[in-house]
């Protein structure tokens, strides 16, 4: 089965300090990607070419993995119809497309021809079609591999390393995470039929696997760790808070779905805390929700990437207007921390106390309609009393490097 990134509207579906640098595979990757068509007619000739410059078993493994990721395409039509072609190693090499069985078989054949000890692992993976909270079906739905390197078994998934599906479209995108993935990380979405292929000192039970949050490779790549709510099923009484430890340059976004409809963004609020973030969630109606978490590096110009997902069962109804203020991306980029008010809806005609930390800001102002009220600065903290006179209430900050104010927060004045 192919890997899947969840998309919600335009949303899509380990780089932490102190983590050892990854090996440099650039030379062996270039060699693999330069394989001439003349060597790809047989498993033997391709294997001989790929491992020719390799100086170790890990480089042999890498060359095969990298070539497959670039040259074998997932058979979307076959997967969706249930009518796949020849998934043998030879058939996959000839057609250059397959479902996971063909990826696993071809990797095994190429690695065996290179003198490596390798097996195909059958089991269950949380990929295309998985909805948070689902339990493992009785039948396996995915194949991946284990290869012995320097006397130690290691895990890889050539299918997910090659790309992923978004709906019915296949995105050919190399994902290095699935090359020699640490067992304690792969077990979040790969559950082998035979527990020994978890390669864990204490194998995870099916019940434990079912309870783990759905995570994507970027969860680990960004150096994110669970600090609260490490289970996929959340029981809420109108509210819930998730917590993560992460490097300071990681910022987050969220999406809440109910009956496949994305809910208002005011139902979540991301709060920066020491060593990470807390994500506060509101659920106004009884019933089931899906909660998706996204993240990216501050410096990354691309969209947020899927990192985790949960199933929420809310047991109570919250009456009246509820919601958090909307945040602009500048709020997260500048590590702002809101103390008060945390409610989106502010009473018209009333005076409201504002307190917010904005590191690096020279001025912070609350703007109600056309009226600007600058808050008093005490170090990084800005405080002040503001009378709410307009339905549109926003908080802006001026930073020394900018000539204009950046938007931080948006509220709504109500009667």
Number of C-alpha atoms within 10 A of each C-alpha: 26 27 24 21 21 21 15 15 9 7 16 14 19 16 17 17 11 6 9 9 10 8 6 8 13 9 12 22 18 13 18 24 17 11 14 10 8 9 15 15 12 14 21 16 14 23 23 15 19 28 24 15 15 17 10 12 20 17 20 24 25 21 27 26 27 25 21 23 24 16 14 24 22 28 21 19 14 14 17 10 8 9 10 17 16 17 20 17 21 17 16 22 24 15 14 16 22 29 25 25 24 29 33 28 23 26 30 23 20 27 25 17 17 22 11 18 16 21 21 17 22 22 19 21 23 24 22 17 14 16 15 23 20 13 14 18 8 8 10 15 17 23 25 29 23 23 24 16 18 10 9 9 16 21 23 25 29 30 32 28 23 27 21 24 21 16 12 11 10 17 16 18 13 17 19 19 20 20 18 20 16 16 17 13 15 21 19 21 20 21 25 20 15 11 15 11 20 23 17 13 9 9 15 16 11 14 10 11 19 21 19 20 23 26 21 26 22 20 23 17 14 20 16 20 15 15 15 13 16 17 18 22 20 22 14 18 17 17 17 17 16 16 20 19 18 23 18 17 16 21 23 22 21 21 20 25 17 15 10 10 12 15 15 12 17 18 21 25 21 23 18 20 14 9 11 20 21 19 19 16 23 21 27 20 17 15 15 16 23 22 20 23 20 22 20 21 19 16 10 10 8 9 14 19 23 26 25 21 26 25 22 23 19 21 16 15 13 14 8 7 10 15 21 22 25 21 19 15 16 15 21 21 15 17 18 20 19 21 14 12 16 14 15 20 20 24 16 16 13 14 14 16 13 20 18 20 20 25 15 16 22 15 18 27 24 24 20 21 13 10 13 16 16 19 20 16 17 9 12 15 19 22 19 17 16 19 16 23 20 18 17 16 23 20 25 22 23 18 17 11 9 9 8 11 16 18 18 25 21 19 23 19 18 16 9
